[in-house]
Amino acid sequence: MRYLLILVSTLILLFSPFFGQIDISLFNILDSSKMDHQIFWELRLPRTILAFFVGAILALSGLVFQTVFRNPMSSPFTLGVASGATLFTAIAIVLGFSSFVSFFAFLGSLITIVLLFIISFRFTSKETSSLLLVGIALSFFYSASLMVLFFVSDMQESYEIVRFTMGSLDIVGFSEVYLVILAAIFIAVLVRSFQDKIKLLLISDQFAHLKGCNVKQTNYILLLSVSIAVGVCVSITGPIGFVGLIVPHIVKTITQKSAHKLILPIFFYGGVFLVLCDMIARNIGTASDIPIGVVTSFIGAPFFIYLIAKRKT
């Protein structure tokens, strides 16, 4: 089963750049005079690589959030990072700075992270629970502010805002991919280095404390790091929901292993999952590509309901 899953995943990664609304030839992608060359190297390959590393970051971030908050329903967007990015993107669009959307989105994510940790330092107990509540409150505030911007924006601006909230992997070239790759490598190495502490946290905070783990410091380092990485992703692709929620659960169900042993598998299969979703979005037969966030929501929402139902049984 394990080797079959690896084989299928590898095939998905290898063949993804060749599938789309326009058929391309394997022999023409090496000929710079052919249109297939430009489509493959400027559109399809960068998009596939971006999808893989964004999916990897979101999935691994989901694992961290579910571990720290001890809540299987937690996701990388639980603390309102995506909501902050969306709000600042809307501000950029309404103010006429559409060319700087990515910068404003990352700025919104960063401001949200700073606000979260400034406020959280005022709590002396139940730090992670307090942090979670602050994140939820900020999300509601951002949503209300976004509604105001929708009200004052014109039709074109409203469309751009809505389009951003659906998520998109539409890029040209590798300029934006490199930043995501760096963020992915950073978060993978960091979380992997905290593997032993994550193992202790999975048991309980009290047990981790007794074993010499600084629980508060560990939680904050993990949450801050993954939130920054998620902010990088959201600034480029927009919010892509459910990846960080369902992939850790799927991998844990298939492998039947403890989460601390699945850091790299979740990283890998998170990337494969988003690449697969992107293949579906590009080959659904519509006049244009379906936003990637719509595809992940169609897959993730039923799974989310399943998780809730399972907890009640």
N, C-alpha and C positions, 0 to 999 in steps of 0.2 A: 504493500500500500504506500509506504513511504517513498520508495523509488519510483513508483508510478506517478505519484503526485509531483515529484521533482521533475520527471520527464515531461509531463503535461505542462508544468509551469515554464520549463525551458523552451518548449515549443511555442507557447504563447508569446514569450518575450522575443523569440527569433522571428516569428512570422507577423507580429503585430504591425511593423512598419510597412508591410506589403499589402495590407488590407485597407480599403477606403473606397470612397465614391469613384475615384479614378484608378484604374488598373495600371500597375507599373511592371516593367520587365526587370528581372534580375540582371540581365545582361546590359541593360541600358543605364543602370544606375552608376556605372563607372565611366560613362561617356558624358563629359561635361557639356556637350552640345545638345544633348537630349533633355526634353522636359522631365523625363523620369528621374534624371539625376538631381534636378532642383527640388522636385517633389520629395524625393527620398531624403536628401541630405539637409534641406532647409526646413521641411515641414514634418514629415513622418518620423524620422529618427529622433530629432530633438523632442518631439511631442511624446514619444514612447519613453525616452529616458526621463523626461520631466514627470510623466505619470508614475513611473516606477519609484522614483525617489520621494515624490510627494506622498504616494501611498505608503511607502515605508515609514516616513516620518509620522504620518497620522496614526498608523497602526501601533507603532512603538510608543507614541505619546498616549494613545488610549490605554495601553498596558500600564503605563506609569500612573495615569490618573485613577484607574480602577484599583491599583495597589495602594496608592497614598490615601484615597478617600474611602477605601474598602466598600466600594459601590460598583457593582457590575454594570450599572447604567451610565457611569461616567464616561465622558469622551473628551477629546482634545479641546472642544469648544465650551466645556462646562464653565470655565472661569470668565467667559465673555470676550475672549480674545478676538474671535471672528466677528462678534457684534461691534466691537470697537473699530476693527478694520473696515467693516461695512459702512459705519457711520462716517468715518473720515473720508472714505471713498466718495460717499454721497456729497459731503461738503466740498471736496475737490471738483466734482462734476458741476454742482450748482454754481460754484464760484468761477467756473470757466477754466479750471486747471486739469482738464481731462488727460493731458499729456503726462501728468505727474501722479496718476492714480496709484501706481505701485508704491511710490514714496509716501503718499498720504495714508495708504492702507497699512503699511508697516509702521508709520508713525502712530496711527490709531491703536495698533496692537501693542506697541511699546508703551504708550501712555497708559493703556489698560493694565499692563503688567506692573508698571511702576505704582499705579494707584492701589492695586491689589496688595502689594507687599508693604507699602507705606501704612495702609490701614491695618493690615494683619499684624504688624508689629505692636499694635496697641492691645492686642489680646494676650492674656497670660495663660489661658487654658483652652483645650480643644481647638488648637490652632487650625487644623485642616478643615474642621467643620465650619469655623468662622470664615475661613477663606472661601469656602464653597458658597456660603450665604452671601458674602460680599460680591462674588462673581455673578450670582444670580440677580442680585439687586442692580448691578451695573448693566447687565444684559437688558433688564426691563427699562432702565433709564435710556440706554442706547436705542432701544426699539421705539420708545416714545419720541425721542429726538429725530429718528429716521422718518417717522410719520409726519412730523412737521416739515421736514425737507421735501417729502413727497408732495405735500400740500402747496409749497411755494415753487416747486420746479415745474418746468413745462413738459410737454409730452416726450420730447427727445431725451431730456435729462432723466425723466422717470424711467424710460426704457433702458438707458445705460445703467442706472442704479439696479434695476431688477435683473438685468443681464449679469451684472457682477455677482449678485447674491446667488445665482444659479451655479456658479463655478464654471471655469473654462480652462482648457489646456491648449488653446489656440496661441501658438507662439511661432516666431520665425527666427531660425538660427539658434545658436547655443548660448547667447549672451546671458539669458536669464537662467539657463539650466545650471551653469557653474555654481551660482550662489546656493541653489537648492542642494546640489551635490555636497557642497562643503557643510551645509547645515545638517544633512543626513549623516555624513561621516562623523561629524562632531557629536551628534546625539547618540549614535550607535555606540561609539567608543565610550562616551560618558556613562550611559546606562549600563553597558557591559561592565564597566569598572565598579559599578555599584551593585553588582549581581548578588554578592554575599549579604549586603545590607537589605536588599529587596527580599531576599529569602527570609530574613528575620522579620521584616515588616509584614510579610504575608501571614505570619503566625499571630502576632499582636504587637502593638506599640510597647506594651509593658515588657514583653519578652525581649524585644529588640533593645530596650533600655537596659535591661538586666545583663545583656550580653555586651554592653559597652557601646552601643550605637547611639549617637546623638540624633534622636528621632526628628526633632524639629529642624535641625540643620539639614539633615538628609532630605526630608520632605521638601524643604524650600529650594534646595539646590536642584533637585529633580524637576519640580514644578516650574521653576524659573527657566531652566534650560530648555525643557520641552516647549514651554509657552513661546519662547523666542523663536525656536525652530518652526513652530506652527505659524507664528506671525510672519515669518519669511515666506512660507508656503501660501498663506492667505493673500499676502500682498501681490503675489504673482498670478495665482490661479483663482482667487476668490474662495469663499468657504465651500468645502466639499464634505458634506456630512456623512455620517454613519460608518465611514471606513475605520476610524479608531474605535468605534463601538463594537462592531461585529467581528472584525478580523481576529482580535485576540481570543474571543470566545470560540470561533471556528477552529483555530489552530489548537487551542487547549482541548477541545472536544475530540479532534482527530488524533492528536498525539497522546492524549491521556497523561500529560506530564505537568509538573508544577510550573507556574508562570516564570519563575526565576531561571528555569532551564530553556525557556523559549524566546529569549530576547532576540537572537539572530533569526530564528525561524519566523517570528512574527514580523520582523523587519523585512525579510525577503518576501513572504507571502502577502504582506500588505502592499508591497510594490506590484506584485503579480496581479493581485485583485484589482487594483486601479487600472492597470494596463488592460485587463480583460474588460472592465467596464468601459474604458475608452474605445476598445474595439467594437463593442456593442453600439456605443454612441455614434461611431463613424460609419457603421454598416447597417443601420436600421432601415435604410431605404427611403428616408425623407429627403426633402430638397436641400436641407443643410444639416450639419451635425447637431445632435441633441446635446444640450448642456450636460456636462459630466455629472454635475450635482443632481440632476434629475434621475439619471440612471442609478446612481448609488442610493438615492432615496427610495426608488422603486424596489431595490433589493433589500435595503437596510430596514425600512419601515416594518415590513412583515416580520423580519427577524427580531426587531425591537419588541414588537407585540408578543412574540413567542417568549422572549426573555422575561417579560413582565408576567405572562401567564404561568411560566415555569416557576417563578418565585412564589406564586400564590398557591401552588399545588403542594 
